[in-house]
């Protein structure tokens, strides 16, 4: 079934079961220990941290991570504004009752255990989801418009030949190809 032997300072254990063998060799442990020591040395020399820092600064990974975090925080802010500020005002103009649960029943059945299964089109839920999307999109647009700087339009001039608008620094018209002074 199994054999063990001490060969040259390493212990080797072989187990055979149904023509399949497992070998436990202490040399493997030494290799694994050397690998772990090399990783520890790299961490101590900070080369891995330097490489990771270079990766974060040269790629857009850090900007993406910051964007995801800010996006999650913005999502909470927008959800709070919609739920706590806008929806109570909008609900004054909507029909009374729980309109989000309105549905058009297509089929209703009862199984042997007495459980009722309803197949329906939930138009109230769909209308609520569309309304939520429109409100959230409007709030995000207004926040982005307020926080992001407006792009400056470059100075333009007219081409004397074709009267096409071209940048003020242009030396040649992109429309007619004439040289502009």
C-alpha positions in Angstrom: 0.0 0.0 0.0 2.7 2.5 0.9 6.4 2.8 1.5 8.6 5.3 3.3 12.3 5.8 3.0 15.0 8.2 4.3 17.2 9.0 1.3 20.1 11.4 1.5 18.6 13.5 4.3 15.1 13.8 2.7 12.2 11.7 3.6 10.1 10.3 0.8 6.7 8.6 1.3 5.0 6.9 -1.6 1.4 5.8 -1.3 -0.1 3.6 -4.1 -3.9 3.2 -4.3 -5.5 1.7 -7.4 -2.5 2.4 -9.7 -2.4 6.0 -8.5 0.5 7.2 -6.3 1.1 10.2 -4.1 4.6 11.1 -3.2 5.4 13.2 -0.2 8.9 14.6 -0.6 10.6 16.9 1.9 12.6 18.4 -1.0 9.3 19.9 -2.2 8.9 21.6 1.2 12.4 23.0 0.8 11.6 24.4 -2.6 8.4 25.9 -1.3 10.2 27.4 1.6 12.9 29.0 -0.7 10.1 30.4 -2.9 8.4 32.0 0.1 11.7 33.4 1.3 12.3 35.0 -2.1 8.9 36.7 -1.9 9.6 37.9 1.6 13.0 39.4 0.4 11.2 41.1 -2.5 8.7 42.6 -0.1 11.5 43.7 2.2 13.3 45.3 -0.7 10.1 47.0 -1.7 10.5 46.1 -5.3 7.1 44.6 -5.5 5.6 47.7 -3.9 7.5 49.9 -6.4 6.3 47.8 -9.3 2.7 48.0 -8.0 2.9 51.7 -7.6 4.3 52.1 -11.1 1.4 49.9 -12.4 -1.1 52.1 -10.6 0.4 55.4 -11.8 1.2 54.4 -15.4 -2.1 52.7 -16.0 -5.5 54.2 -15.3 -6.2 51.7 -12.5 -6.1 54.3 -9.8 -8.3 56.7 -11.7 -10.8 53.8 -12.3 -10.8 52.8 -8.7 -11.4 56.4 -7.6 -14.2 56.7 -10.2 -15.9 53.6 -8.9 -15.7 54.8 -5.3 -17.1 58.2 -6.2 -19.7 56.6 -8.3 -20.9 54.5 -5.4 -21.0 57.5 -3.2 -22.9 59.5 -5.8 -25.4 56.7 -6.2 -26.2 56.9 -2.5 -26.5 60.7 -2.7 -28.8 60.6 -5.8 -30.9 57.8 -4.3 -31.3 59.8 -1.1 -32.3 63.0 -3.0 -34.8 61.0 -5.1 -36.3 59.0 -2.3 -36.4 61.6 0.5 -36.8 64.9 -1.4 -38.3 64.4 -4.9 -40.6 61.4 -4.6 -42.7 62.9 -1.7 -43.3 65.9 -3.9 -44.0 63.8 -7.0 -46.4 61.6 -5.1 -48.7 64.6 -4.6 -49.4 64.5 -8.3 -49.7 60.7 -8.7 -52.8 58.6 -8.1 -53.5 57.6 -4.5 -52.7 54.1 -3.4 -49.8 51.8 -4.1 -49.6 52.3 -7.8 -46.3 50.4 -8.2 -48.1 47.1 -7.5 -50.6 47.5 -10.3 -50.6 44.6 -12.7 -52.5 43.0 -15.6 -53.2 39.4 -14.7 -52.7 37.0 -17.7 -53.2 33.7 -15.9 -53.8 32.5 -12.3 -53.5 28.9 -11.1 -53.6 27.0 -7.9 -51.4 23.9 -7.4 -52.1 20.8 -5.3 -50.6 22.4 -2.2 -52.9 25.4 -2.5 -50.2 27.8 -3.6 -51.5 30.5 -6.0 -49.3 31.2 -9.0 -50.0 34.4 -10.9 -48.6 35.3 -14.3 -49.0 39.0 -14.9 -47.6 42.1 -16.5 -46.5 44.5 -13.8 -47.1 47.8 -15.5 -47.0 49.7 -12.2 -43.6 48.4 -11.4 -42.4 49.2 -14.9 -43.8 52.8 -14.7 -42.1 53.3 -11.3 -38.8 52.1 -12.6 -39.0 54.4 -15.7 -39.9 57.3 -13.4 -37.0 56.5 -11.0 -34.6 56.4 -14.0 -35.8 59.7 -15.4 -35.5 61.4 -12.0 -32.1 59.9 -11.2 -30.8 60.8 -14.7 -32.0 64.4 -14.3 -30.4 64.7 -10.9 -27.1 63.3 -12.1 -27.1 65.6 -15.1 -27.7 68.6 -13.0 -25.0 67.6 -10.5 -22.5 67.0 -13.4 -23.4 70.3 -15.0 -22.9 72.2 -11.8 -19.6 70.5 -10.9 -17.8 70.0 -14.2 -16.1 72.9 -15.9 -17.4 74.0 -19.3 -15.2 73.4 -22.2 -13.7 76.5 -23.8 -14.4 76.9 -27.4 -11.3 77.7 -29.5 -11.2 81.1 -31.2 -12.5 80.9 -34.7 -12.2 82.9 -37.9 -13.8 82.8 -41.4 -11.9 81.5 -44.4 -11.7 84.4 -47.0 -12.3 81.9 -49.9 -15.2 79.7 -48.7 -16.3 81.5 -45.5 -16.0 78.2 -43.6 -15.3 78.6 -39.8 -11.7 77.5 -39.0 -9.6 77.8 -35.9 -7.8 81.2 -35.5 -4.4 79.5 -35.5 -5.0 77.6 -38.8 -2.8 78.3 -41.7 -4.8 76.3 -44.2 -8.6 75.9 -44.6 -9.8 72.4 -44.0 -12.8 72.8 -46.4 -11.3 74.4 -49.5 -7.5 74.0 -48.9 -6.6 77.6 -49.5 -3.8 79.2 -47.5 -5.0 81.5 -44.8 -2.8 84.3 -43.6 
